[in-house]
Amino acid sequence: MRFTFNKHDKLKSQKAIEQLFAEGQSISAYPLRMVYLKNDDALKVGVSVSKRYFKKAVDRNRIKRLLREGYRLNKTMLIDNNIDHCTLMILYISKDMPDFKLVDAKIKTLLSKFKDQIVKS
């Protein structure tokens, strides 16, 4: 298993993002929130940080790098359970600057909640 986050894994389509927020469901593991939507496409993931809480782009970009890295290292939780037809958006909703340990732990919690939610439905 390769721990990669390639171009084809990234959520970039504006149409898909609008549909995700209009029709998707969400789960939370504070300070993270995930909006997801089942679809026929491959597993696509996007990350976002609010400009309201982090005015400087440097801070937003750092948090987004941490979120992508946390997802990259833990995406095997989804792939091992054959969850591959979803669109995900991971949002950072706190005002505090996180460290990698916190992000990694919360990504694991979030993905396990997501896995349980998908298996139930």
N, C-alpha and C positions, 0 to 999 in steps of 0.2 A: 504494500500500500504506500503510495507516494503522498506525502503531505504537501500538496500544492494548492495554489489559489490562482488559477490561470484566467485568461481573458474570457473563455467560454463559461466560466463559473460565476462571473460577475453580472449583477443586475444593472443594466444600463438603459434599457428601453423606457422612454418616458410613458408610453402607452401602458406597459406592464406595471410600472410604478403607480400610475393613476388607478389602474384596476385593482392593484394590491391594497391601496388605502381605501378604496371605495367598497370593496367586497370582502376584504380579508378579516381574519380574526386575530386577536392578540393574546399574548401571555407575557408575564413579567417575572423578573427576578431582579429586584432593585439593586443596582441602578440601571439595569438593562430592560428593554422591552422589545419583544419580537412580534412583528406583524407577518402573518403567513397566509398563503392562499394555495390550495391544491390546483394543479393545472396539468396539461398534457405535455408541457415542455420539460426540459431537464432541470435539475436543481440549480437555481440561481439565487445569489445572495448579494445584498447591498448593505452598507453601513451608513449611519448618519449621526451627526452631532449637532445640537441646536446652537444657532448663532446667538440666541437670546442669552444663554449662559456663558458661552465662550466667544467673546468678541474678536479675539485674535485668531487668525487663520492658523497660526503656528500651533496653538493649543488644540484646535479642532482636528487638524491633520494628525497630530500625535495620538489623540484618542482614537481616531479612525484606524491608524496603523495598529494600535493595540487590539482593537476589536477584530480586525482582519486576521491578525496573528493568532488570537485566541480561537477564532473560528477555524482557521487553517489547521491548527494542531488538534482540534477536537471534532472535525467533521466526520471522522470515522464512526462516531456514534450514530450518525444518520445513514451512512453508506452501509454499515454492517447490518442495519435493520431494513434495508431496501426502501428507504425513504428517498426517492429520487425524482418525484414529480411535484415539486413545490417551488414557490417563489417566496423568499424570505427577506425581510428588512430588519436589521438589528439597530435599535436606537439607543443612544446613551442619554438618560434623562436626569442626571444629577448635576449639581452645580460644582461639585468637587472634582479636582483632577485625580484620576485613578492611577494606580500602579498596575503592573502586569499581573501580579498575583491575584489581585481582586478581580480583574477582568477575566482571567483564565478560570477562576473558580465560578464566577457568575455565568460565564458562557457554558460551562459544563452543566450547571443547574438548569439553565434555560433550555439547552438542547435535550436534557433528560425529560423535562416537563413537556417539551414539544413532542418528543418521541412517544411519551405516554398518551398525550392528547390525540395524536394521529392514529395510534394503535386502537384506541377506544372507538374512534369514528370510522 
